[in-house]
């Protein structure tokens, strides 16, 4: 068993001595999704002792258990909290991981999900005007085709007209095509309107299951 393998805590270890088809396919799916090796590891999540996020975590765990239906039905999810490190991005990654676990046996070598760090993407998008930016090109090519798109850290700053038009075009097309989206943000459902504008914010919030987190920062805490 390779102790550096990111799958070591979630595999049966039967094929560890040779070629592992599961790891090969999952590595490809995660790579196409722009998810790093560190982000692929199972993320344990827990609520605070006061149980403040019990209901939110229960809803997210239910979505995780029914992720195939979530994606098939084109469901959208908005996870928000002004508190950093309390599980927004971690839950989005867990949901993508659950989806990959459900599809890898029958999936070919194609992009099935995208993890889009929105601030990074918007910078890359502007850079791509003068010189080809591979990160921006990959997202633009696959965002209309993949089953699931995560828009991480959306609305962290007021969008320029260029940024707004690009985000609106991509998100609006996905919703119109019945494709699933997960958004994470530090802005509540009302606050995001001032950052992204009414039309884009309405598309994101009104077409999504909205789940707010209120628990404390858990970065660096070992858990399940």
VEXDREN-2710 file (C-alpha; in Angstrom, 1 decimal):
% VEXDREN-2710
k/r/px/py/pz
1/UNK/0.0/0.0/0.0
2/UNK/1.4/3.4/-1.0
3/UNK/0.9/5.5/2.1
4/UNK/1.0/8.7/0.0
5/UNK/-2.0/7.5/-2.0
6/UNK/-4.9/10.0/-1.5
7/UNK/-7.4/7.0/-1.6
8/UNK/-5.8/5.1/1.2
9/UNK/-8.7/5.9/3.7
10/UNK/-11.5/5.0/1.2
11/UNK/-10.4/1.9/-0.6
12/UNK/-10.5/-1.9/-0.2
13/UNK/-6.7/-2.1/-0.9
14/UNK/-7.3/-5.2/-3.1
15/UNK/-5.4/-3.7/-6.1
16/UNK/-2.7/-1.9/-4.2
17/UNK/0.0/-4.2/-5.5
18/UNK/-0.8/-3.6/-9.2
19/UNK/-2.8/-1.4/-11.5
20/UNK/-5.8/0.2/-9.8
21/UNK/-8.5/1.0/-12.4
22/UNK/-10.5/2.9/-9.8
23/UNK/-7.7/5.2/-8.9
24/UNK/-6.7/5.7/-12.5
25/UNK/-10.2/6.8/-13.5
26/UNK/-10.8/8.9/-10.4
27/UNK/-7.4/10.6/-10.9
28/UNK/-8.5/11.5/-14.4
29/UNK/-11.9/12.8/-13.2
30/UNK/-10.4/14.9/-10.5
31/UNK/-7.7/16.2/-12.8
32/UNK/-10.2/17.3/-15.3
33/UNK/-12.2/19.0/-12.6
34/UNK/-9.1/21.1/-11.5
35/UNK/-9.1/19.4/-8.0
36/UNK/-5.7/19.0/-6.5
37/UNK/-4.3/15.8/-5.0
38/UNK/-4.7/17.3/-1.5
39/UNK/-8.3/18.3/-2.2
40/UNK/-9.1/14.7/-3.3
41/UNK/-8.6/13.2/0.2
42/UNK/-11.7/12.4/2.1
43/UNK/-12.7/15.5/4.1
44/UNK/-14.1/14.7/7.6
45/UNK/-16.6/17.4/8.8
46/UNK/-18.3/17.9/12.1
47/UNK/-20.6/20.4/13.8
48/UNK/-19.6/22.5/16.8
49/UNK/-20.5/21.2/20.3
50/UNK/-23.5/23.6/20.4
51/UNK/-25.0/21.8/17.4
52/UNK/-25.5/25.1/15.6
53/UNK/-25.0/23.5/12.1
54/UNK/-26.8/20.2/12.8
55/UNK/-29.7/20.9/10.5
56/UNK/-27.5/22.3/7.7
57/UNK/-25.1/19.3/7.9
58/UNK/-28.0/16.9/8.0
59/UNK/-29.4/18.4/4.8
60/UNK/-25.9/18.3/3.1
61/UNK/-25.3/14.7/4.1
62/UNK/-28.7/13.8/2.6
63/UNK/-27.7/15.5/-0.7
64/UNK/-24.4/13.7/-0.6
65/UNK/-26.1/10.3/-0.2
66/UNK/-28.4/11.2/-3.2
67/UNK/-25.8/13.0/-5.3
68/UNK/-26.7/11.0/-8.5
69/UNK/-30.3/12.2/-8.3
70/UNK/-29.1/15.7/-7.4
71/UNK/-27.0/15.9/-10.6
72/UNK/-29.5/14.0/-12.8
73/UNK/-32.3/16.4/-11.9
74/UNK/-30.1/19.5/-12.5
75/UNK/-30.4/20.6/-8.8
76/UNK/-28.5/23.7/-7.7
77/UNK/-27.1/24.4/-4.2
78/UNK/-26.0/27.6/-2.6
79/UNK/-23.8/27.2/0.6
80/UNK/-23.0/30.4/2.3
81/UNK/-21.5/31.8/5.5
82/UNK/-19.5/34.9/6.4
83/UNK/-17.3/32.7/8.6
84/UNK/-14.1/31.4/7.0
85/UNK/-13.1/27.7/7.3
86/UNK/-16.4/26.3/8.5
87/UNK/-17.1/23.9/5.7
88/UNK/-18.4/25.6/2.6
89/UNK/-15.7/24.5/0.2
90/UNK/-15.1/21.2/2.0
91/UNK/-18.8/20.3/1.6
92/UNK/-18.6/21.2/-2.1
93/UNK/-15.6/19.0/-2.6
94/UNK/-17.2/16.1/-0.7
95/UNK/-20.3/16.4/-2.9
96/UNK/-18.1/16.2/-6.1
97/UNK/-16.2/13.3/-4.6
98/UNK/-19.4/11.5/-3.9
99/UNK/-20.5/12.0/-7.5
100/UNK/-17.2/10.7/-8.8
101/UNK/-17.5/7.6/-6.6
102/UNK/-20.9/7.0/-8.1
103/UNK/-20.0/7.3/-11.7
104/UNK/-16.4/6.1/-12.1
105/UNK/-17.2/2.5/-13.1
106/UNK/-19.1/3.6/-16.2
107/UNK/-17.4/6.9/-16.9
108/UNK/-15.1/7.3/-19.8
109/UNK/-12.1/9.7/-19.9
110/UNK/-14.0/12.9/-20.1
111/UNK/-14.7/16.0/-17.9
112/UNK/-17.7/15.2/-15.7
113/UNK/-17.3/18.0/-13.2
114/UNK/-15.5/21.3/-12.7
115/UNK/-14.3/23.0/-9.6
116/UNK/-14.0/26.6/-10.4
117/UNK/-12.3/29.0/-8.0
118/UNK/-14.2/32.1/-9.1
119/UNK/-11.6/34.8/-8.2
120/UNK/-8.8/32.7/-9.8
121/UNK/-11.0/32.1/-12.9
122/UNK/-11.9/35.8/-13.3
123/UNK/-8.2/36.8/-13.2
124/UNK/-7.3/34.0/-15.7
125/UNK/-10.2/35.1/-17.9
126/UNK/-8.7/38.7/-18.2
127/UNK/-5.2/37.3/-18.7
128/UNK/-6.6/35.1/-21.5
129/UNK/-7.5/38.2/-23.5
130/UNK/-3.8/39.0/-24.2
131/UNK/-2.3/35.5/-24.0
132/UNK/-3.7/32.0/-23.8
133/UNK/-4.4/31.0/-20.2
134/UNK/-4.8/27.2/-20.0
135/UNK/-7.0/27.4/-16.8
136/UNK/-9.5/29.8/-18.4
137/UNK/-9.5/27.9/-21.7
138/UNK/-10.2/24.5/-20.0
139/UNK/-13.1/26.0/-18.0
140/UNK/-14.6/27.8/-21.0
141/UNK/-14.4/24.6/-23.1
142/UNK/-15.9/22.2/-20.5
143/UNK/-18.3/24.3/-18.5
144/UNK/-21.1/23.8/-20.9
145/UNK/-20.5/20.0/-21.1
146/UNK/-19.8/18.8/-17.7
147/UNK/-22.5/17.3/-15.4
148/UNK/-21.7/19.4/-12.3
149/UNK/-20.0/22.7/-11.8
150/UNK/-18.8/24.1/-8.5
151/UNK/-18.5/27.9/-8.3
152/UNK/-16.3/28.4/-5.3
153/UNK/-16.0/31.7/-3.5
154/UNK/-18.4/33.5/-5.8
155/UNK/-19.3/37.1/-5.1
156/UNK/-16.1/37.9/-3.0
157/UNK/-15.9/41.2/-4.8
158/UNK/-18.1/43.4/-6.9
159/UNK/-18.1/42.1/-10.4
160/UNK/-17.0/44.3/-13.3
161/UNK/-19.3/44.4/-16.4
162/UNK/-16.8/42.0/-18.1
163/UNK/-16.8/39.6/-15.2
164/UNK/-20.6/39.8/-14.8
165/UNK/-21.3/39.1/-18.4
166/UNK/-19.0/36.1/-18.5
167/UNK/-20.4/34.6/-15.3
168/UNK/-24.0/35.3/-16.3
169/UNK/-23.5/33.7/-19.7
170/UNK/-22.0/30.5/-18.3
171/UNK/-24.3/30.1/-15.3
172/UNK/-27.4/31.0/-17.2
173/UNK/-26.6/28.5/-20.0
174/UNK/-26.0/25.7/-17.5
175/UNK/-29.3/26.4/-15.7
176/UNK/-31.1/26.7/-19.0
177/UNK/-29.7/23.3/-20.0
178/UNK/-30.7/21.7/-16.7
179/UNK/-27.2/21.2/-15.5
180/UNK/-26.3/21.1/-11.8
181/UNK/-24.3/23.8/-10.0
182/UNK/-23.0/24.2/-6.5
183/UNK/-22.0/27.7/-5.3
184/UNK/-20.1/28.7/-2.2
185/UNK/-19.9/32.2/-0.9
186/UNK/-19.3/34.3/2.2
187/UNK/-22.4/36.4/1.2
188/UNK/-25.9/35.7/2.2
189/UNK/-28.8/35.4/-0.2
190/UNK/-29.6/39.2/0.1
191/UNK/-26.0/40.5/0.1
192/UNK/-24.9/38.7/-3.1
193/UNK/-27.2/41.0/-5.1
194/UNK/-24.9/44.0/-4.5
195/UNK/-21.9/42.0/-5.5
196/UNK/-23.1/40.2/-8.6
197/UNK/-26.1/42.3/-9.7
198/UNK/-29.8/41.4/-9.5
199/UNK/-30.0/39.2/-12.6
200/UNK/-27.1/36.9/-11.9
201/UNK/-27.8/36.8/-8.1
202/UNK/-31.4/35.9/-8.7
203/UNK/-30.4/33.1/-11.0
204/UNK/-28.1/31.7/-8.4
205/UNK/-30.3/32.1/-5.3
206/UNK/-33.8/31.6/-6.7
207/UNK/-32.8/28.4/-8.6
208/UNK/-30.9/26.9/-5.6
209/UNK/-31.4/25.1/-2.4
210/UNK/-29.8/27.6/0.0
211/UNK/-28.0/26.4/3.1
212/UNK/-26.3/28.7/5.5
213/UNK/-23.5/27.7/7.9
214/UNK/-23.0/29.5/11.2
215/UNK/-20.3/27.3/12.9
216/UNK/-16.8/28.3/13.8
217/UNK/-13.6/28.0/11.7
218/UNK/-12.5/24.4/11.7
219/UNK/-9.3/24.5/9.6
220/UNK/-6.6/22.5/11.1
221/UNK/-8.9/20.5/13.4
222/UNK/-8.6/16.7/12.9
223/UNK/-12.0/15.0/12.6
224/UNK/-13.7/11.9/11.3
END
